[in-house]
């Protein structure tokens, strides 16, 4: 059942992130760098890894967030003005 929770959370994380990024135009830019949501998800994953959180829904949701960001054409760190 852990895989079911992971899979459902992955789909929900992906879909909710897609919805949020299309509706909300929040951008974290500065100094020529752009902090994308996939970067924030990866940082959160590192944090929960070191804290020992193993809940499949948490990992699935963050994986969905990261994958949604990586599929976009402008996923790099450099901000093009």
C-alpha positions in Angstrom: 0.0 0.0 0.0 3.0 2.3 0.4 3.4 2.4 -3.4 -0.2 3.4 -3.8 0.2 6.3 -1.4 3.4 7.3 -3.2 1.9 7.1 -6.6 -1.3 9.0 -5.7 0.8 11.7 -4.0 3.1 12.0 -7.0 0.1 12.6 -9.3 -1.4 15.0 -6.8 1.9 16.9 -6.3 2.4 17.1 -10.1 -1.2 18.3 -10.8 -1.4 20.8 -8.0 2.0 22.2 -8.9 0.9 22.6 -12.5 -2.3 24.3 -11.4 -0.4 26.6 -9.0 2.3 27.6 -11.5 -0.3 28.4 -14.2 -2.5 30.5 -11.9 0.0 32.1 -9.6 2.8 34.1 -11.2 5.3 34.0 -8.2 8.9 34.2 -9.3 11.9 34.0 -7.0 14.6 35.8 -9.0 17.7 37.7 -8.0 21.3 38.2 -8.9 20.9 36.5 -12.3 19.5 33.3 -10.7 16.0 31.9 -10.8 14.9 29.6 -7.9 12.4 27.2 -9.5 10.0 25.0 -7.6 11.9 21.9 -8.6 14.9 23.3 -6.7 12.8 24.0 -3.7 11.4 20.5 -3.8 14.9 19.0 -4.1 16.1 21.1 -1.1 13.0 19.9 0.9 13.8 16.3 -0.1 17.4 16.6 1.2 16.0 18.1 4.5 13.4 15.3 5.0 16.0 12.7 4.1 18.3 13.9 6.9 15.4 14.1 9.4 14.5 10.5 8.6 11.0 11.1 7.3 9.9 8.1 5.3 6.3 8.7 4.6 5.5 7.7 1.0 3.0 10.5 0.5 5.5 13.1 1.4 8.1 11.7 -0.9 5.6 11.2 -3.7 4.3 14.8 -3.4 7.7 16.3 -3.5 8.7 14.1 -6.4 5.6 15.3 -8.3 6.6 18.9 -7.7 10.1 18.3 -8.9 9.1 16.4 -12.0 6.6 19.1 -13.0 9.3 21.7 -12.9 11.9 19.6 -14.7 9.6 19.0 -17.7 9.5 22.7 -18.5 11.8 24.3 -21.1 13.1 27.0 -18.8 14.2 24.9 -15.8 17.8 26.2 -15.6 19.3 28.2 -12.7 20.3 31.2 -14.8 17.7 33.9 -15.3 17.6 35.3 -18.9 16.5 38.9 -18.9 
